[in-house]
Amino acid sequence: MNKCVSTVLAGVIALGLGVGFSAPALAQECLGRREIQQKIDNGELIQLSQALAQSGVDAKIISSQAKVCLVGGQWEWQVNVMDEYGESKPVSLPAQ
């Protein structure tokens, strides 16, 4: 019985360590509202409405929780939109 418990415990610890090491890789840098506005004012980023128009995505923004995050070295708008069929989906749009 002790061997079984120690095997399970070892697996749980290994899983926990694996998740702990992979979590930083999933983290991404996102800007706060003030930082977004400053970058827009400085011409470093484009407005969300402009990004949506340039992307050709035929949808309406349905979330006030839009974020600008650094993905693969590029700033992207991340927002939920509603398509012509009423379906909600997350999209990423170039913000530069």
Biotite code that builds the C-alpha atoms (Angstrom):
import biotite.structure as struc

atoms = struc.array([
    struc.Atom([0.000, 0.000, 0.000], chain_id="A", res_id=1, res_name="MET", atom_name="CA", element="C"),
    struc.Atom([2.849, 2.421, 0.835], chain_id="A", res_id=2, res_name="ASN", atom_name="CA", element="C"),
    struc.Atom([4.430, 1.782, -2.566], chain_id="A", res_id=3, res_name="LYS", atom_name="CA", element="C"),
    struc.Atom([1.161, 2.719, -4.300], chain_id="A", res_id=4, res_name="CYS", atom_name="CA", element="C"),
    struc.Atom([0.776, 5.926, -2.266], chain_id="A", res_id=5, res_name="VAL", atom_name="CA", element="C"),
    struc.Atom([4.361, 6.983, -2.906], chain_id="A", res_id=6, res_name="SER", atom_name="CA", element="C"),
    struc.Atom([3.971, 6.327, -6.641], chain_id="A", res_id=7, res_name="THR", atom_name="CA", element="C"),
    struc.Atom([0.838, 8.469, -6.806], chain_id="A", res_id=8, res_name="VAL", atom_name="CA", element="C"),
    struc.Atom([2.504, 11.189, -4.727], chain_id="A", res_id=9, res_name="LEU", atom_name="CA", element="C"),
    struc.Atom([5.540, 11.199, -7.020], chain_id="A", res_id=10, res_name="ALA", atom_name="CA", element="C"),
    struc.Atom([3.256, 11.592, -10.043], chain_id="A", res_id=11, res_name="GLY", atom_name="CA", element="C"),
    struc.Atom([1.389, 14.489, -8.455], chain_id="A", res_id=12, res_name="VAL", atom_name="CA", element="C"),
    struc.Atom([4.655, 16.261, -7.607], chain_id="A", res_id=13, res_name="ILE", atom_name="CA", element="C"),
    struc.Atom([5.990, 15.730, -11.135], chain_id="A", res_id=14, res_name="ALA", atom_name="CA", element="C"),
    struc.Atom([2.780, 17.072, -12.633], chain_id="A", res_id=15, res_name="LEU", atom_name="CA", element="C"),
    struc.Atom([2.874, 20.099, -10.352], chain_id="A", res_id=16, res_name="GLY", atom_name="CA", element="C"),
    struc.Atom([6.465, 20.859, -11.277], chain_id="A", res_id=17, res_name="LEU", atom_name="CA", element="C"),
    struc.Atom([5.691, 20.500, -14.974], chain_id="A", res_id=18, res_name="GLY", atom_name="CA", element="C"),
    struc.Atom([2.807, 22.932, -14.753], chain_id="A", res_id=19, res_name="VAL", atom_name="CA", element="C"),
    struc.Atom([4.911, 25.337, -12.709], chain_id="A", res_id=20, res_name="GLY", atom_name="CA", element="C"),
    struc.Atom([7.670, 25.391, -15.310], chain_id="A", res_id=21, res_name="PHE", atom_name="CA", element="C"),
    struc.Atom([5.316, 25.817, -18.270], chain_id="A", res_id=22, res_name="SER", atom_name="CA", element="C"),
    struc.Atom([3.223, 28.630, -16.757], chain_id="A", res_id=23, res_name="ALA", atom_name="CA", element="C"),
    struc.Atom([5.748, 31.428, -17.434], chain_id="A", res_id=24, res_name="PRO", atom_name="CA", element="C"),
    struc.Atom([5.842, 30.428, -21.108], chain_id="A", res_id=25, res_name="ALA", atom_name="CA", element="C"),
    struc.Atom([2.101, 31.114, -21.311], chain_id="A", res_id=26, res_name="LEU", atom_name="CA", element="C"),
    struc.Atom([2.366, 34.575, -19.759], chain_id="A", res_id=27, res_name="ALA", atom_name="CA", element="C"),
    struc.Atom([2.139, 37.511, -22.121], chain_id="A", res_id=28, res_name="GLN", atom_name="CA", element="C"),
    struc.Atom([2.719, 41.194, -21.695], chain_id="A", res_id=29, res_name="GLU", atom_name="CA", element="C"),
    struc.Atom([-0.474, 43.252, -21.931], chain_id="A", res_id=30, res_name="CYS", atom_name="CA", element="C"),
    struc.Atom([-0.877, 47.003, -21.652], chain_id="A", res_id=31, res_name="LEU", atom_name="CA", element="C"),
    struc.Atom([-3.106, 48.919, -19.278], chain_id="A", res_id=32, res_name="GLY", atom_name="CA", element="C"),
    struc.Atom([-5.704, 51.362, -20.598], chain_id="A", res_id=33, res_name="ARG", atom_name="CA", element="C"),
    struc.Atom([-3.493, 54.406, -19.988], chain_id="A", res_id=34, res_name="ARG", atom_name="CA", element="C"),
    struc.Atom([-0.540, 52.761, -21.757], chain_id="A", res_id=35, res_name="GLU", atom_name="CA", element="C"),
    struc.Atom([-2.754, 51.845, -24.718], chain_id="A", res_id=36, res_name="ILE", atom_name="CA", element="C"),
    struc.Atom([-3.989, 55.427, -25.040], chain_id="A", res_id=37, res_name="GLN", atom_name="CA", element="C"),
    struc.Atom([-0.439, 56.817, -24.800], chain_id="A", res_id=38, res_name="GLN", atom_name="CA", element="C"),
    struc.Atom([0.772, 54.489, -27.563], chain_id="A", res_id=39, res_name="LYS", atom_name="CA", element="C"),
    struc.Atom([-2.219, 55.445, -29.749], chain_id="A", res_id=40, res_name="ILE", atom_name="CA", element="C"),
    struc.Atom([-1.546, 59.147, -29.135], chain_id="A", res_id=41, res_name="ASP", atom_name="CA", element="C"),
    struc.Atom([2.140, 58.625, -30.023], chain_id="A", res_id=42, res_name="ASN", atom_name="CA", element="C"),
    struc.Atom([1.212, 56.807, -33.239], chain_id="A", res_id=43, res_name="GLY", atom_name="CA", element="C"),
    struc.Atom([2.688, 53.498, -32.051], chain_id="A", res_id=44, res_name="GLU", atom_name="CA", element="C"),
    struc.Atom([-0.685, 51.688, -32.101], chain_id="A", res_id=45, res_name="LEU", atom_name="CA", element="C"),
    struc.Atom([-3.868, 52.038, -34.134], chain_id="A", res_id=46, res_name="ILE", atom_name="CA", element="C"),
    struc.Atom([-7.370, 52.368, -32.706], chain_id="A", res_id=47, res_name="GLN", atom_name="CA", element="C"),
    struc.Atom([-9.363, 49.154, -32.246], chain_id="A", res_id=48, res_name="LEU", atom_name="CA", element="C"),
    struc.Atom([-11.993, 50.288, -34.769], chain_id="A", res_id=49, res_name="SER", atom_name="CA", element="C"),
    struc.Atom([-9.272, 50.906, -37.357], chain_id="A", res_id=50, res_name="GLN", atom_name="CA", element="C"),
    struc.Atom([-7.686, 47.506, -36.678], chain_id="A", res_id=51, res_name="ALA", atom_name="CA", element="C"),
    struc.Atom([-11.082, 45.827, -37.143], chain_id="A", res_id=52, res_name="LEU", atom_name="CA", element="C"),
    struc.Atom([-11.714, 47.691, -40.407], chain_id="A", res_id=53, res_name="ALA", atom_name="CA", element="C"),
    struc.Atom([-8.241, 46.887, -41.774], chain_id="A", res_id=54, res_name="GLN", atom_name="CA", element="C"),
    struc.Atom([-8.543, 43.201, -40.899], chain_id="A", res_id=55, res_name="SER", atom_name="CA", element="C"),
    struc.Atom([-11.631, 42.686, -43.033], chain_id="A", res_id=56, res_name="GLY", atom_name="CA", element="C"),
    struc.Atom([-13.364, 40.872, -40.167], chain_id="A", res_id=57, res_name="VAL", atom_name="CA", element="C"),
    struc.Atom([-17.110, 41.355, -40.648], chain_id="A", res_id=58, res_name="ASP", atom_name="CA", element="C"),
    struc.Atom([-18.119, 41.514, -36.997], chain_id="A", res_id=59, res_name="ALA", atom_name="CA", element="C"),
    struc.Atom([-19.112, 43.858, -34.191], chain_id="A", res_id=60, res_name="LYS", atom_name="CA", element="C"),
    struc.Atom([-17.125, 44.343, -31.020], chain_id="A", res_id=61, res_name="ILE", atom_name="CA", element="C"),
    struc.Atom([-19.170, 43.000, -28.106], chain_id="A", res_id=62, res_name="ILE", atom_name="CA", element="C"),
    struc.Atom([-16.703, 43.263, -25.279], chain_id="A", res_id=63, res_name="SER", atom_name="CA", element="C"),
    struc.Atom([-15.477, 46.309, -23.438], chain_id="A", res_id=64, res_name="SER", atom_name="CA", element="C"),
    struc.Atom([-12.613, 44.137, -22.187], chain_id="A", res_id=65, res_name="GLN", atom_name="CA", element="C"),
    struc.Atom([-10.384, 44.670, -25.243], chain_id="A", res_id=66, res_name="ALA", atom_name="CA", element="C"),
    struc.Atom([-6.700, 44.190, -24.487], chain_id="A", res_id=67, res_name="LYS", atom_name="CA", element="C"),
    struc.Atom([-3.478, 44.999, -26.299], chain_id="A", res_id=68, res_name="VAL", atom_name="CA", element="C"),
    struc.Atom([-0.872, 42.296, -25.747], chain_id="A", res_id=69, res_name="CYS", atom_name="CA", element="C"),
    struc.Atom([2.588, 41.574, -27.098], chain_id="A", res_id=70, res_name="LEU", atom_name="CA", element="C"),
    struc.Atom([2.383, 38.349, -29.128], chain_id="A", res_id=71, res_name="VAL", atom_name="CA", element="C"),
    struc.Atom([5.411, 37.111, -31.025], chain_id="A", res_id=72, res_name="GLY", atom_name="CA", element="C"),
    struc.Atom([7.049, 40.532, -30.788], chain_id="A", res_id=73, res_name="GLY", atom_name="CA", element="C"),
    struc.Atom([3.996, 42.352, -32.211], chain_id="A", res_id=74, res_name="GLN", atom_name="CA", element="C"),
    struc.Atom([1.233, 44.253, -30.421], chain_id="A", res_id=75, res_name="TRP", atom_name="CA", element="C"),
    struc.Atom([-2.228, 42.765, -30.998], chain_id="A", res_id=76, res_name="GLU", atom_name="CA", element="C"),
    struc.Atom([-5.728, 43.792, -30.026], chain_id="A", res_id=77, res_name="TRP", atom_name="CA", element="C"),
    struc.Atom([-7.515, 40.880, -28.333], chain_id="A", res_id=78, res_name="GLN", atom_name="CA", element="C"),
    struc.Atom([-11.274, 41.282, -28.191], chain_id="A", res_id=79, res_name="VAL", atom_name="CA", element="C"),
    struc.Atom([-14.547, 39.338, -28.451], chain_id="A", res_id=80, res_name="ASN", atom_name="CA", element="C"),
    struc.Atom([-16.707, 40.020, -31.484], chain_id="A", res_id=81, res_name="VAL", atom_name="CA", element="C"),
    struc.Atom([-20.114, 38.931, -32.745], chain_id="A", res_id=82, res_name="MET", atom_name="CA", element="C"),
    struc.Atom([-20.299, 37.752, -36.354], chain_id="A", res_id=83, res_name="ASP", atom_name="CA", element="C"),
    struc.Atom([-23.201, 38.137, -38.779], chain_id="A", res_id=84, res_name="GLU", atom_name="CA", element="C"),
    struc.Atom([-24.805, 34.952, -37.409], chain_id="A", res_id=85, res_name="TYR", atom_name="CA", element="C"),
    struc.Atom([-24.797, 36.205, -33.814], chain_id="A", res_id=86, res_name="GLY", atom_name="CA", element="C"),
    struc.Atom([-21.909, 33.951, -32.800], chain_id="A", res_id=87, res_name="GLU", atom_name="CA", element="C"),
    struc.Atom([-19.405, 35.307, -30.296], chain_id="A", res_id=88, res_name="SER", atom_name="CA", element="C"),
    struc.Atom([-15.726, 34.585, -30.855], chain_id="A", res_id=89, res_name="LYS", atom_name="CA", element="C"),
    struc.Atom([-12.375, 35.960, -29.718], chain_id="A", res_id=90, res_name="PRO", atom_name="CA", element="C"),
    struc.Atom([-10.177, 37.590, -32.341], chain_id="A", res_id=91, res_name="VAL", atom_name="CA", element="C"),
    struc.Atom([-6.655, 38.980, -32.411], chain_id="A", res_id=92, res_name="SER", atom_name="CA", element="C"),
    struc.Atom([-6.030, 41.966, -34.647], chain_id="A", res_id=93, res_name="LEU", atom_name="CA", element="C"),
    struc.Atom([-2.731, 43.686, -35.487], chain_id="A", res_id=94, res_name="PRO", atom_name="CA", element="C"),
    struc.Atom([-2.437, 46.853, -33.405], chain_id="A", res_id=95, res_name="ALA", atom_name="CA", element="C"),
    struc.Atom([0.532, 48.369, -35.243], chain_id="A", res_id=96, res_name="GLN", atom_name="CA", element="C"),
])
